C-alpha cells in the first residue's frame, strides 16, 4: 500500500480532531477545532470537510490523494454509515457517511468513536497481543469498545459495547440518553459537571473550579481545569474525581465478571490529564467489584498509549482495513 494517504477524524461533543497519515500510520498533519454541535449536524460535517481539506494542504496533499477517510463519532453507527443517536451532538438517524462523502468525494468509513479508539489502541498502541481487549474512554461522555481476536465486536445490531450506558445506580441520576443511573451520569465530564453544580451552586462550597469555568454553569468542563484543581488539592473537585474513579472501577469490575478480558485500556481526555492520579483509585474499585475477586488479577488495567490521537488514528486504521477488505 505504498504512497497511500488517509484521514482520520474524531468528532466529539466539544471538539473535532483530524489527522492525515501515510500508509504506515505516520502523522503528516493535524487539525483541531471546536465542534460547534449546537449549529446542527450538516454544519458540523462542513467543518470536518474544511478541516480535512486544510490538513491535507498542510501535508502537501490534496483531498483527491486520500485513499479513504475514517470517522469516529459519538453514536452507534449502522453498516450504511447512519449515526443512530448521538446524545451529545443532537443527532438521530443522521446519514453521516453519505453527507461527508458528498462534501469530500472520497470513500468514508464511519464507526462509533470509542470502538475505533479501542481498535487504534489494539492495532497501534501496543496491545495487539490481547485476545480480548476492552477500551473505556472518559471524556464529555463515557464510551467503550470491545475487541475479540483482533476484531471489533459490534453485536447483532451494531450497537454493542455502549458501556457508558450500563446502569450502576437503579433510579439514579438522569443521563443524556433518557435513562437513569448510567455510569456516564457519574463518571464523565457531563456527570462531573452535575456533581460540581450541586456542590458549588446549591451547597455553596468554595472551589477553585468556580474561577475556571467559562460560563459559570459547569457545562463545558476542561480536563486541564480538573487537573489544575486536583494539583491544588481542591476539596470539591477531588471528591468528584474520586467518585468518578470509583464508578469507573464498578464498571470495570462488572466487565471483568462478564467478559474476563486480558486488558482494559483507559483513555479519553480525562485519563490523558489525570491518568496517573486516577488509575490507582480505579484499580482499587475494580478489585472490589470483580467476581470472583481473584479474577481481577487476570486482567491488566492500563492507560491508553495513543493519547488524544486514539480515536482519529483508530478511525484511520479502521478505514484502512475496510478499504483493504473492499478491494480484495
Order of alpha helices (4+ residues) and beta strands (2+ residues): beta-beta-beta-alpha-beta-beta-beta-alpha-beta-alpha-beta-beta-beta-alpha-alpha-alpha-beta-alpha-beta-alpha
